[in-house]
Amino acid sequence: MRQNGFRAEEIDTGRPHPARIYDYLLGGKDNYEVDRAAGDRLAAAAPEVRIGVQANRDFMRRAVRYVVGGGVRQILDIGTGLPTSPNVHEIARQVAPDVRVAYVDNDPIVNVHANALLTGAGATGVVLGDLRDPQAVVDNPEVRRVIDFDQPVALLLVAVLHFLTDAEKPEQIVATLRDALPAGSFLVLSHATGDFADRSGAQAVYTNATATLNLRSHGAVERFFDGFELVDPGLAQVPFWRPDAPPATKPGEIGFYGGVARKAR
């Protein structure tokens, strides 16, 4: 399986990688100077980015609790990024200890860190895989070991689709994954947007990264949910998706949309 569109041995750490930039913005330590420099430029271009990535992660936590609380017992997390506690399996197992989680990412460094962290974590799997080849992800033996596609699955595509260009046909990629899921499954998705501010400067930071940043409108993000039924409140800015407490930010301050949807049939 290819990673990021090319062979793993060709991936160099001399260019910033989205997962490591994200880790740096969250305050993590699994990143390089090139990633920290890119993160600082990103924060200069989009001052809300640090609270934005934290709000996105908080959305993921609430969404995972929601789908597991609704009875789902297996999660396929594609574009998982570098491990940041609590991880998806930790959040899910606070609700139901028998949840199984398959993590997929295209960065070998993420793969190494995740494998080290998840040693002895029970029914979890870590796969080096590429979202651009969704059928290969679905067919991967390690994914199949953890995930039974005859039973409902929660598919997590959190802050990952905006690293795919339109030419890479992200809607078709999501449709391929959707078609592999049985009825009763869920899609948890978040995506960066430029709807509330000019973020061309933020996009420029990713020009020399291993993936570009492709901001999309509310309507474009909502189309990823075709074939699913959005649960209330629909596609919303992430701080306003079923918040545990009144959001600390105002509408329009965070450039991330998030939503959860169920596959009815």
Accessible surface in RSA format (square Angstrom, percent):
REM  Atomic radii and reference values for relative SASA: ProtOr
REM  Chains: A
REM  Algorithm: Lee & Richards
REM  Probe-radius: 1.40
REM  Slices: 20
REM RES _ NUM      All-atoms   Total-Side   Main-Chain    Non-polar    All polar
REM                ABS   REL    ABS   REL    ABS   REL    ABS   REL    ABS   REL
RES MET A   1    93.98  48.7  19.67  13.0  74.31 176.9  33.39  28.4  60.59  80.3
RES ARG A   2   137.30  57.6 134.13  68.4   3.17   7.5  52.17  71.3  85.13  51.6
RES GLN A   3    11.98   6.7  11.98   8.8   0.00   0.0   0.00   0.0  11.98   9.1
RES ASN A   4    12.46   8.6   4.59   4.4   7.87  18.9   1.24   3.0  11.21  10.8
RES GLY A   5    28.87  35.6   0.00   N/A  28.87  35.6  11.88  32.6  16.98  38.0
RES PHE A   6    52.07  26.1  47.03  29.1   5.05  13.1  52.07  31.6   0.00   0.0
RES ARG A   7   138.67  58.2 135.94  69.3   2.73   6.5  55.52  75.9  83.15  50.4
RES ALA A   8    32.87  30.2  24.37  37.6   8.50  19.3  24.59  34.6   8.28  21.9
RES GLU A   9   133.02  76.4  93.79  71.0  39.23  93.4  67.07 129.7  65.96  53.9
RES GLU A  10    85.80  49.3  61.39  46.4  24.41  58.1  36.47  70.5  49.34  40.3
RES ILE A  11    29.95  17.0   9.21   6.9  20.74  50.0   9.76   7.0  20.19  54.8
RES ASP A  12    70.39  49.3  63.94  63.6   6.45  15.3  42.01  98.9  28.38  28.3
RES THR A  13    58.69  41.7  50.05  50.7   8.63  20.6  18.89  25.4  39.80  60.2
RES GLY A  14    57.63  71.1   0.00   N/A  57.63  71.1  35.63  97.8  22.00  49.3
RES ARG A  15    89.29  37.5  89.14  45.4   0.15   0.4  37.65  51.5  51.64  31.3
RES PRO A  16     7.21   5.3   7.21   6.6   0.00   0.0   7.21   6.0   0.00   0.0
RES HIS A  17    11.68   6.4  11.68   8.1   0.00   0.0   8.97   9.2   2.71   3.2
RES PRO A  18    12.47   9.1   9.63   8.8   2.84  10.3   9.91   8.2   2.56  15.9
RES ALA A  19    12.11  11.1   4.08   6.3   8.03  18.3  10.31  14.5   1.80   4.8
RES ARG A  20     0.94   0.4   0.94   0.5   0.00   0.0   0.01   0.0   0.93   0.6
RES ILE A  21     0.39   0.2   0.39   0.3   0.00   0.0   0.39   0.3   0.00   0.0
RES TYR A  22    52.49  24.5  51.28  29.2   1.21   3.1  49.05  36.9   3.44   4.2
RES ASP A  23     5.96   4.2   4.24   4.2   1.72   4.1   2.22   5.2   3.74   3.7
RES TYR A  24    46.86  21.9  42.29  24.1   4.57  11.9  23.55  17.7  23.31  28.7
RES LEU A  25    11.91   6.6   2.55   1.8   9.36  23.5   2.55   1.8   9.36  25.2
RES LEU A  26    36.53  20.3   5.33   3.8  31.21  78.4   9.32   6.5  27.22  73.2
RES GLY A  27    59.42  73.3   0.00   N/A  59.42  73.3  34.81  95.5  24.61  55.1
RES GLY A  28    28.72  35.4   0.00   N/A  28.72  35.4  19.39  53.2   9.32  20.9
RES LYS A  29   187.13  91.3 160.10  98.2  27.03  64.4 116.90 105.2  70.23  74.8
RES ASP A  30    48.87  34.2  40.77  40.6   8.10  19.2   8.20  19.3  40.67  40.6
RES ASN A  31    17.61  12.1   2.22   2.1  15.40  37.1   0.00   0.0  17.61  17.0
RES TYR A  32    92.27  43.1  90.09  51.3   2.18   5.7  64.49  48.5  27.78  34.2
RES GLU A  33   114.86  65.9 111.26  84.2   3.60   8.6  62.41 120.7  52.45  42.8
RES VAL A  34    41.99  27.6  34.85  31.6   7.13  17.2  39.32  34.2   2.66   7.2
RES ASP A  35     0.00   0.0   0.00   0.0   0.00   0.0   0.00   0.0   0.00   0.0
RES ARG A  36    82.34  34.6  82.34  42.0   0.00   0.0  27.96  38.2  54.38  33.0
RES ALA A  37    34.56  31.8  28.99  44.7   5.57  12.7  33.77  47.6   0.79   2.1
RES ALA A  38     0.00   0.0   0.00   0.0   0.00   0.0   0.00   0.0   0.00   0.0
RES GLY A  39     0.00   0.0   0.00   N/A   0.00   0.0   0.00   0.0   0.00   0.0
RES ASP A  40    71.60  50.2  64.33  64.0   7.27  17.2  28.00  65.9  43.60  43.5
RES ARG A  41   121.27  50.9 114.92  58.6   6.35  15.1  66.78  91.3  54.49  33.0
RES LEU A  42     8.26   4.6   8.26   5.9   0.00   0.0   8.26   5.8   0.00   0.0
RES ALA A  43    17.71  16.3  12.74  19.7   4.97  11.3  13.10  18.5   4.60  12.2
RES ALA A  44    84.94  78.1  49.85  76.9  35.09  79.8  61.95  87.2  22.99  60.9
RES ALA A  45    35.14  32.3  10.93  16.9  24.21  55.1  21.88  30.8  13.26  35.1
RES ALA A  46     4.54   4.2   4.54   7.0   0.00   0.0   4.54   6.4   0.00   0.0
RES PRO A  47   105.09  76.6  79.19  72.2  25.90  94.1  81.61  67.4  23.48 145.9
RES GLU A  48    35.61  20.4  31.25  23.6   4.36  10.4  20.78  40.2  14.83  12.1
RES VAL A  49    17.35  11.4  14.11  12.8   3.24   7.8  17.35  15.1   0.00   0.0
RES ARG A  50    99.58  41.8  95.62  48.7   3.95   9.4  49.65  67.9  49.93  30.3
RES ILE A  51    93.96  53.5  89.33  66.5   4.63  11.1  91.15  65.6   2.81   7.6
RES GLY A  52     1.79   2.2   0.00   N/A   1.79   2.2   1.79   4.9   0.00   0.0
RES VAL A  53     4.46   2.9   4.46   4.0   0.00   0.0   4.46   3.9   0.00   0.0
RES GLN A  54    69.03  38.6  69.03  50.4   0.00   0.0  38.14  81.2  30.88  23.4
RES ALA A  55    15.26  14.0  10.72  16.5   4.54  10.3  14.48  20.4   0.78   2.1
RES ASN A  56     0.08   0.1   0.08   0.1   0.00   0.0   0.00   0.0   0.08   0.1
RES ARG A  57    25.77  10.8  24.48  12.5   1.29   3.1   2.73   3.7  23.05  14.0
RES ASP A  58    46.69  32.7  46.37  46.2   0.31   0.7  13.75  32.4  32.94  32.9
RES PHE A  59     0.00   0.0   0.00   0.0   0.00   0.0   0.00   0.0   0.00   0.0
RES MET A  60     8.25   4.3   8.25   5.5   0.00   0.0   8.25   7.0   0.00   0.0
RES ARG A  61    60.37  25.3  60.37  30.8   0.00   0.0  13.03  17.8  47.34  28.7
RES ARG A  62    25.45  10.7  21.23  10.8   4.22  10.0   7.47  10.2  17.97  10.9
RES ALA A  63     0.00   0.0   0.00   0.0   0.00   0.0   0.00   0.0   0.00   0.0
RES VAL A  64     0.00   0.0   0.00   0.0   0.00   0.0   0.00   0.0   0.00   0.0
RES ARG A  65    84.52  35.5  79.67  40.6   4.85  11.6  32.93  45.0  51.59  31.3
RES TYR A  66    70.17  32.8  57.84  32.9  12.33  32.1  44.13  33.2  26.04  32.1
RES VAL A  67     0.00   0.0   0.00   0.0   0.00   0.0   0.00   0.0   0.00   0.0
RES VAL A  68     0.43   0.3   0.00   0.0   0.43   1.0   0.00   0.0   0.43   1.2
RES GLY A  69    56.69  69.9   0.00   N/A  56.69  69.9  23.78  65.3  32.91  73.7
RES GLY A  70    59.23  73.0   0.00   N/A  59.23  73.0  27.65  75.9  31.58  70.7
RES GLY A  71    45.86  56.6   0.00   N/A  45.86  56.6  26.54  72.8  19.31  43.3
RES VAL A  72     4.06   2.7   2.90   2.6   1.17   2.8   3.88   3.4   0.18   0.5
RES ARG A  73    82.27  34.5  79.72  40.6   2.55   6.1  31.90  43.6  50.37  30.5
RES GLN A  74     2.63   1.5   2.63   1.9   0.00   0.0   2.63   5.6   0.00   0.0
RES ILE A  75     0.00   0.0   0.00   0.0   0.00   0.0   0.00   0.0   0.00   0.0
RES LEU A  76     1.23   0.7   1.23   0.9   0.00   0.0   1.23   0.9   0.00   0.0
RES ASP A  77     7.99   5.6   7.99   8.0   0.00   0.0   0.00   0.0   7.99   8.0
RES ILE A  78     2.40   1.4   2.22   1.7   0.17   0.4   2.22   1.6   0.17   0.5
RES GLY A  79    22.82  28.1   0.00   N/A  22.82  28.1   8.65  23.7  14.17  31.7
RES THR A  80    35.76  25.4  11.47  11.6  24.29  57.9   4.04   5.4  31.72  48.0
RES GLY A  81    12.33  15.2   0.00   N/A  12.33  15.2  10.75  29.5   1.58   3.5
RES LEU A  82    11.78   6.6   0.38   0.3  11.40  28.7   0.38   0.3  11.40  30.7
RES PRO A  83    32.10  23.4  12.83  11.7  19.28  70.1  18.00  14.9  14.11  87.7
RES THR A  84    37.85  26.9  32.27  32.7   5.57  13.3  32.66  43.9   5.18   7.8
RES SER A  85    82.05  69.3  56.74  75.7  25.31  58.3  37.28  79.4  44.76  62.7
RES PRO A  86    39.49  28.8  39.49  36.0   0.00   0.0  39.49  32.6   0.00   0.0
RES ASN A  87    10.81   7.5   9.83   9.5   0.98   2.3   3.28   7.9   7.53   7.3
RES VAL A  88     7.18   4.7   6.46   5.8   0.72   1.7   6.46   5.6   0.72   2.0
RES HIS A  89    14.90   8.1  14.90  10.4   0.00   0.0   5.76   5.9   9.14  10.6
RES GLU A  90    61.73  35.4  54.84  41.5   6.89  16.4  26.18  50.6  35.55  29.0
RES ILE A  91     3.14   1.8   3.14   2.3   0.00   0.0   3.14   2.3   0.00   0.0
RES ALA A  92     0.00   0.0   0.00   0.0   0.00   0.0   0.00   0.0   0.00   0.0
RES ARG A  93    52.59  22.1  40.51  20.6  12.08  28.8  29.86  40.8  22.73  13.8
RES GLN A  94   135.09  75.5  95.39  69.7  39.70  94.5  42.67  90.8  92.42  70.1
RES VAL A  95    64.74  42.6  34.20  31.0  30.54  73.6  39.00  33.9  25.74  69.8
RES ALA A  96     5.63   5.2   4.64   7.2   0.99   2.3   5.63   7.9   0.00   0.0
RES PRO A  97   115.57  84.2  98.62  89.9  16.94  61.6  98.74  81.5  16.82 104.6
RES ASP A  98    91.83  64.3  76.02  75.7  15.81  37.4  48.59 114.4  43.24  43.1
RES VAL A  99     0.93   0.6   0.00   0.0   0.93   2.2   0.00   0.0   0.93   2.5
RES ARG A 100    74.55  31.3  74.55  38.0   0.00   0.0  25.62  35.0  48.92  29.6
RES VAL A 101     0.00   0.0   0.00   0.0   0.00   0.0   0.00   0.0   0.00   0.0
RES ALA A 102     0.00   0.0   0.00   0.0   0.00   0.0   0.00   0.0   0.00   0.0
RES TYR A 103     9.49   4.4   9.40   5.3   0.09   0.2   9.49   7.1   0.00   0.0
RES VAL A 104     0.29   0.2   0.11   0.1   0.18   0.4   0.29   0.3   0.00   0.0
RES ASP A 105    11.46   8.0   8.93   8.9   2.53   6.0   4.66  11.0   6.80   6.8
RES ASN A 106    26.15  18.0  23.25  22.5   2.90   7.0   4.10   9.9  22.05  21.3
RES ASP A 107     0.63   0.4   0.18   0.2   0.44   1.0   0.44   1.0   0.18   0.2
RES PRO A 108    33.57  24.5  32.83  29.9   0.73   2.7  33.35  27.5   0.22   1.4
RES ILE A 109    35.72  20.3  34.08  25.4   1.64   3.9  35.71  25.7   0.01   0.0
RES VAL A 110     0.80   0.5   0.80   0.7   0.00   0.0   0.80   0.7   0.00   0.0
RES ASN A 111    26.19  18.1  25.30  24.5   0.89   2.1   1.83   4.4  24.37  23.6
RES VAL A 112   101.62  66.9  97.67  88.4   3.95   9.5 100.34  87.2   1.29   3.5
RES HIS A 113    64.77  35.4  60.27  41.9   4.50  11.5  28.73  29.6  36.04  41.9
RES ALA A 114     4.11   3.8   4.07   6.3   0.05   0.1   4.11   5.8   0.00   0.0
RES ASN A 115    70.26  48.5  64.80  62.6   5.46  13.1  23.21  55.9  47.05  45.5
RES ALA A 116    74.82  68.8  48.63  75.1  26.19  59.6  57.82  81.4  17.00  45.0
RES LEU A 117    92.43  51.5  67.30  48.1  25.13  63.2  74.20  52.1  18.23  49.0
RES LEU A 118    14.83   8.3   7.91   5.7   6.92  17.4   8.45   5.9   6.38  17.2
RES THR A 119   116.00  82.5  87.27  88.5  28.73  68.5  77.73 104.4  38.27  57.9
RES GLY A 120    81.86 100.9   0.00   N/A  81.86 100.9  40.13 110.1  41.73  93.5
RES ALA A 121    24.74  22.8   6.84  10.6  17.90  40.7  20.34  28.6   4.40  11.7
RES GLY A 122    59.73  73.7   0.00   N/A  59.73  73.7  40.86 112.1  18.87  42.3
RES ALA A 123    42.90  39.4  31.54  48.7  11.37  25.9  37.33  52.6   5.57  14.8
RES THR A 124    12.21   8.7   3.69   3.7   8.52  20.3   0.00   0.0  12.21  18.5
RES GLY A 125     3.60   4.4   0.00   N/A   3.60   4.4   3.60   9.9   0.00   0.0
RES VAL A 126    24.55  16.2   7.36   6.7  17.18  41.4   7.36   6.4  17.18  46.6
RES VAL A 127     7.59   5.0   3.59   3.2   4.00   9.6   6.76   5.9   0.83   2.3
RES LEU A 128    48.45  27.0  37.42  26.8  11.03  27.7  37.42  26.3  11.03  29.7
RES GLY A 129     1.31   1.6   0.00   N/A   1.31   1.6   0.00   0.0   1.31   2.9
RES ASP A 130     2.07   1.5   2.07   2.1   0.00   0.0   0.49   1.2   1.58   1.6
RES LEU A 131    11.26   6.3   7.98   5.7   3.28   8.2   7.98   5.6   3.28   8.8
RES ARG A 132    54.56  22.9  33.34  17.0  21.22  50.5  16.56  22.6  38.00  23.0
RES ASP A 133    58.83  41.2  57.70  57.4   1.13   2.7  12.28  28.9  46.55  46.4
RES PRO A 134    14.81  10.8  14.81  13.5   0.00   0.0  14.81  12.2   0.00   0.0
RES GLN A 135    88.66  49.6  88.66  64.8   0.00   0.0  48.41 103.1  40.24  30.5
RES ALA A 136    27.15  25.0  17.75  27.4   9.40  21.4  24.89  35.1   2.26   6.0
RES VAL A 137     0.02   0.0   0.02   0.0   0.00   0.0   0.02   0.0   0.00   0.0
RES VAL A 138     2.15   1.4   2.15   1.9   0.00   0.0   2.15   1.9   0.00   0.0
RES ASP A 139    76.59  53.7  60.78  60.5  15.81  37.4  27.08  63.7  49.51  49.4
RES ASN A 140    25.52  17.6  22.02  21.3   3.50   8.4   3.50   8.4  22.02  21.3
RES PRO A 141   109.29  79.6  98.64  89.9  10.65  38.7 103.78  85.7   5.51  34.2
RES GLU A 142    55.36  31.8  52.25  39.5   3.11   7.4  24.48  47.4  30.88  25.2
RES VAL A 143     0.00   0.0   0.00   0.0   0.00   0.0   0.00   0.0   0.00   0.0
RES ARG A 144   112.74  47.3  95.15  48.5  17.59  41.9  38.98  53.3  73.76  44.7
RES ARG A 145   145.42  61.1 109.88  56.0  35.54  84.6  71.85  98.2  73.57  44.6
RES VAL A 146     4.21   2.8   0.53   0.5   3.68   8.9   2.77   2.4   1.45   3.9
RES ILE A 147     2.42   1.4   0.00   0.0   2.42   5.8   0.69   0.5   1.73   4.7
RES ASP A 148    60.13  42.1  53.84  53.6   6.29  14.9  24.11  56.7  36.02  35.9
RES PHE A 149    19.80   9.9   9.95   6.2   9.85  25.6   9.95   6.0   9.85  28.2
RES ASP A 150   119.88  84.0  98.89  98.4  20.99  49.6  23.38  55.0  96.50  96.2
RES GLN A 151    96.50  54.0  96.50  70.5   0.00   0.0  24.57  52.3  71.93  54.6
RES PRO A 152    47.29  34.5  45.47  41.4   1.82   6.6  45.47  37.5   1.82  11.3
RES VAL A 153     0.00   0.0   0.00   0.0   0.00   0.0   0.00   0.0   0.00   0.0
RES ALA A 154     0.00   0.0   0.00   0.0   0.00   0.0   0.00   0.0   0.00   0.0
RES LEU A 155     0.45   0.2   0.45   0.3   0.00   0.0   0.45   0.3   0.00   0.0
RES LEU A 156     0.68   0.4   0.68   0.5   0.00   0.0   0.68   0.5   0.00   0.0
RES LEU A 157     0.00   0.0   0.00   0.0   0.00   0.0   0.00   0.0   0.00   0.0
RES VAL A 158    21.89  14.4  15.56  14.1   6.33  15.3  15.56  13.5   6.33  17.2
RES ALA A 159    14.93  13.7   5.81   9.0   9.13  20.8   5.81   8.2   9.13  24.2
RES VAL A 160    20.94  13.8  20.71  18.8   0.22   0.5  20.83  18.1   0.11   0.3
RES LEU A 161     0.00   0.0   0.00   0.0   0.00   0.0   0.00   0.0   0.00   0.0
RES HIS A 162     5.41   3.0   5.41   3.8   0.00   0.0   0.10   0.1   5.31   6.2
RES PHE A 163    30.28  15.1  28.69  17.8   1.59   4.1  28.69  17.4   1.59   4.6
RES LEU A 164     4.71   2.6   4.71   3.4   0.00   0.0   4.71   3.3   0.00   0.0
RES THR A 165    44.83  31.9  44.81  45.4   0.03   0.1  41.38  55.6   3.45   5.2
RES ASP A 166   109.88  77.0  94.26  93.8  15.62  36.9  38.33  90.2  71.55  71.4
RES ALA A 167    91.72  84.3  58.23  89.9  33.50  76.2  71.08 100.1  20.65  54.7
RES GLU A 168    59.91  34.4  45.12  34.1  14.79  35.2  29.89  57.8  30.02  24.5
RES LYS A 169   122.62  59.8 117.26  71.9   5.37  12.8  69.64  62.7  52.98  56.4
RES PRO A 170     7.00   5.1   7.00   6.4   0.00   0.0   7.00   5.8   0.00   0.0
RES GLU A 171    80.15  46.0  74.08  56.0   6.07  14.5  28.38  54.9  51.77  42.3
RES GLN A 172   110.14  61.6 103.08  75.3   7.06  16.8  34.47  73.4  75.67  57.4
RES ILE A 173     9.16   5.2   8.48   6.3   0.68   1.6   9.16   6.6   0.00   0.0
RES VAL A 174     3.53   2.3   3.53   3.2   0.00   0.0   3.53   3.1   0.00   0.0
RES ALA A 175    25.56  23.5  24.58  37.9   0.98   2.2  25.26  35.6   0.31   0.8
RES THR A 176    38.63  27.5  31.70  32.1   6.93  16.5  16.83  22.6  21.80  33.0
RES LEU A 177     2.24   1.2   1.64   1.2   0.60   1.5   1.76   1.2   0.48   1.3
RES ARG A 178    51.11  21.5  51.10  26.0   0.01   0.0   2.91   4.0  48.20  29.2
RES ASP A 179    98.15  68.7  70.38  70.1  27.76  65.7  28.71  67.6  69.44  69.2
RES ALA A 180    27.67  25.4   8.07  12.5  19.60  44.6  19.82  27.9   7.85  20.8
RES LEU A 181     6.40   3.6   1.72   1.2   4.67  11.8   2.48   1.7   3.92  10.5
RES PRO A 182    31.12  22.7  19.27  17.6  11.85  43.1  30.79  25.4   0.32   2.0
RES ALA A 183    51.92  47.7  36.45  56.2  15.47  35.2  36.64  51.6  15.28  40.5
RES GLY A 184    10.78  13.3   0.00   N/A  10.78  13.3   6.68  18.3   4.09   9.2
RES SER A 185     0.00   0.0   0.00   0.0   0.00   0.0   0.00   0.0   0.00   0.0
RES PHE A 186    14.06   7.0  14.06   8.7   0.00   0.0  14.06   8.5   0.00   0.0
RES LEU A 187     0.00   0.0   0.00   0.0   0.00   0.0   0.00   0.0   0.00   0.0
RES VAL A 188     0.00   0.0   0.00   0.0   0.00   0.0   0.00   0.0   0.00   0.0
RES LEU A 189     0.00   0.0   0.00   0.0   0.00   0.0   0.00   0.0   0.00   0.0
RES SER A 190     0.00   0.0   0.00   0.0   0.00   0.0   0.00   0.0   0.00   0.0
RES HIS A 191     0.00   0.0   0.00   0.0   0.00   0.0   0.00   0.0   0.00   0.0
RES ALA A 192     9.72   8.9   9.72  15.0   0.00   0.0   9.72  13.7   0.00   0.0
RES THR A 193     4.28   3.0   0.00   0.0   4.28  10.2   0.00   0.0   4.28   6.5
RES GLY A 194    31.22  38.5   0.00   N/A  31.22  38.5  11.83  32.5  19.39  43.4
RES ASP A 195    68.72  48.1  31.26  31.1  37.46  88.6  17.74  41.8  50.98  50.8
RES PHE A 196    81.37  40.7  46.14  28.6  35.23  91.7  53.06  32.2  28.31  81.0
RES ALA A 197    41.84  38.5  25.74  39.7  16.10  36.6  39.08  55.0   2.76   7.3
RES ASP A 198   116.21  81.4  87.73  87.3  28.48  67.3  47.51 111.8  68.70  68.5
RES ARG A 199    48.33  20.3  44.14  22.5   4.19  10.0  10.93  14.9  37.40  22.7
RES SER A 200    65.57  55.4  58.96  78.7   6.61  15.2  39.67  84.5  25.90  36.3
RES GLY A 201    37.51  46.3   0.00   N/A  37.51  46.3  29.79  81.8   7.72  17.3
RES ALA A 202     4.58   4.2   4.45   6.9   0.13   0.3   4.45   6.3   0.13   0.3
RES GLN A 203    62.83  35.1  57.71  42.2   5.12  12.2  12.74  27.1  50.08  38.0
RES ALA A 204    62.28  57.3  47.35  73.1  14.93  34.0  52.25  73.6  10.03  26.6
RES VAL A 205    13.90   9.1   6.94   6.3   6.96  16.8  10.97   9.5   2.93   8.0
RES TYR A 206    12.50   5.8  12.43   7.1   0.07   0.2   0.50   0.4  12.00  14.8
RES THR A 207    93.67  66.6  73.38  74.4  20.29  48.4  61.06  82.0  32.62  49.3
RES ASN A 208   111.23  76.7 106.19 102.6   5.04  12.1  29.66  71.4  81.57  78.8
RES ALA A 209     6.83   6.3   0.00   0.0   6.83  15.5   0.00   0.0   6.83  18.1
RES THR A 210    14.86  10.6   1.52   1.5  13.34  31.8   2.17   2.9  12.69  19.2
RES ALA A 211    12.78  11.7   5.73   8.8   7.04  16.0  12.78  18.0   0.00   0.0
RES THR A 212    57.89  41.2  55.74  56.5   2.15   5.1  53.89  72.4   4.00   6.0
RES LEU A 213    17.56   9.8  12.25   8.8   5.31  13.3  12.25   8.6   5.31  14.3
RES ASN A 214    30.19  20.8  27.88  26.9   2.31   5.6   9.92  23.9  20.27  19.6
RES LEU A 215    40.68  22.7  17.17  12.3  23.51  59.1  17.34  12.2  23.34  62.8
RES ARG A 216    22.87   9.6  15.76   8.0   7.11  16.9  18.79  25.7   4.07   2.5
RES SER A 217    54.86  46.4  49.55  66.1   5.31  12.2  35.11  74.8  19.75  27.7
RES HIS A 218    63.85  34.9  63.56  44.2   0.29   0.7  45.46  46.9  18.39  21.4
RES GLY A 219    33.43  41.2   0.00   N/A  33.43  41.2  27.02  74.1   6.41  14.4
RES ALA A 220    16.11  14.8  14.89  23.0   1.22   2.8  14.89  21.0   1.22   3.2
RES VAL A 221     0.00   0.0   0.00   0.0   0.00   0.0   0.00   0.0   0.00   0.0
RES GLU A 222    71.34  41.0  68.64  51.9   2.69   6.4  17.35  33.6  53.98  44.1
RES ARG A 223   120.40  50.6 115.73  59.0   4.67  11.1  45.08  61.6  75.32  45.6
RES PHE A 224     5.98   3.0   1.94   1.2   4.04  10.5   3.44   2.1   2.54   7.3
RES PHE A 225     5.87   2.9   3.56   2.2   2.30   6.0   4.24   2.6   1.63   4.7
RES ASP A 226    84.11  58.9  76.85  76.5   7.26  17.2  31.11  73.2  53.00  52.9
RES GLY A 227    52.94  65.3   0.00   N/A  52.94  65.3  30.04  82.4  22.91  51.3
RES PHE A 228    19.60   9.8   0.04   0.0  19.56  50.9   0.64   0.4  18.96  54.3
RES GLU A 229   103.44  59.4  97.77  74.0   5.67  13.5  44.16  85.4  59.29  48.4
RES LEU A 230    57.70  32.1  27.07  19.4  30.63  77.0  27.07  19.0  30.63  82.4
RES VAL A 231    24.14  15.9  18.22  16.5   5.92  14.3  24.14  21.0   0.00   0.0
RES ASP A 232   111.85  78.3 107.48 107.0   4.36  10.3  25.24  59.4  86.61  86.4
RES PRO A 233    70.24  51.2  40.80  37.2  29.44 107.0  48.93  40.4  21.31 132.4
RES GLY A 234    16.10  19.9   0.00   N/A  16.10  19.9  15.13  41.5   0.97   2.2
RES LEU A 235    13.71   7.6   0.00   0.0  13.71  34.5   0.00   0.0  13.71  36.9
RES ALA A 236    18.26  16.8  12.92  19.9   5.34  12.1  18.26  25.7   0.00   0.0
RES GLN A 237    20.05  11.2  16.27  11.9   3.78   9.0   3.49   7.4  16.55  12.6
RES VAL A 238     0.00   0.0   0.00   0.0   0.00   0.0   0.00   0.0   0.00   0.0
RES PRO A 239    14.86  10.8   8.69   7.9   6.17  22.4  13.13  10.8   1.73  10.7
RES PHE A 240    60.66  30.3  51.22  31.7   9.44  24.6  51.54  31.2   9.12  26.1
RES TRP A 241     0.94   0.4   0.94   0.5   0.00   0.0   0.94   0.5   0.00   0.0
RES ARG A 242    99.56  41.8  84.33  43.0  15.23  36.3  37.61  51.4  61.95  37.5
RES PRO A 243    56.92  41.5  35.36  32.2  21.56  78.4  35.46  29.3  21.46 133.4
RES ASP A 244   114.71  80.4  73.58  73.2  41.13  97.3  39.00  91.8  75.72  75.5
RES ALA A 245    64.36  59.2  52.17  80.5  12.19  27.7  58.93  83.0   5.43  14.4
RES PRO A 246   125.69  91.6 104.40  95.2  21.29  77.4 109.54  90.4  16.15 100.4
RES PRO A 247    44.36  32.3  17.07  15.6  27.29  99.2  25.93  21.4  18.42 114.5
RES ALA A 248   113.78 104.6  64.31  99.2  49.48 112.6  75.75 106.7  38.03 100.7
RES THR A 249    25.29  18.0  18.21  18.5   7.08  16.9  19.12  25.7   6.17   9.3
RES LYS A 250   147.14  71.8 145.73  89.4   1.41   3.4  88.82  79.9  58.32  62.1
RES PRO A 251   103.61  75.5  83.54  76.2  20.07  73.0  83.80  69.2  19.82 123.2
RES GLY A 252    27.80  34.3   0.00   N/A  27.80  34.3  12.87  35.3  14.93  33.4
RES GLU A 253    77.05  44.2  66.22  50.1  10.83  25.8  34.31  66.4  42.74  34.9
RES ILE A 254     0.80   0.5   0.73   0.5   0.07   0.2   0.75   0.5   0.05   0.1
RES GLY A 255    17.14  21.1   0.00   N/A  17.14  21.1  11.21  30.8   5.93  13.3
RES PHE A 256    20.99  10.5  20.99  13.0   0.00   0.0  20.99  12.7   0.00   0.0
RES TYR A 257    12.34   5.8  12.34   7.0   0.00   0.0   5.14   3.9   7.20   8.9
RES GLY A 258     0.00   0.0   0.00   N/A   0.00   0.0   0.00   0.0   0.00   0.0
RES GLY A 259     0.00   0.0   0.00   N/A   0.00   0.0   0.00   0.0   0.00   0.0
RES VAL A 260     0.00   0.0   0.00   0.0   0.00   0.0   0.00   0.0   0.00   0.0
RES ALA A 261     0.00   0.0   0.00   0.0   0.00   0.0   0.00   0.0   0.00   0.0
RES ARG A 262   100.27  42.1 100.27  51.1   0.00   0.0  24.96  34.1  75.31  45.6
RES LYS A 263    22.36  10.9  22.36  13.7   0.00   0.0  11.36  10.2  10.99  11.7
RES ALA A 264    41.04  37.7  21.02  32.4  20.02  45.5  21.04  29.6  20.00  53.0
RES ARG A 265   219.75  92.3 190.20  97.0  29.55  70.4  93.49 127.8 126.26  76.5
END  Absolute sums over single chains surface
CHAIN  1 A    10987.2       8321.6       2665.7       5938.8       5048.4
END  Absolute sums over all chains
TOTAL         10987.2       8321.6       2665.7       5938.8       5048.4
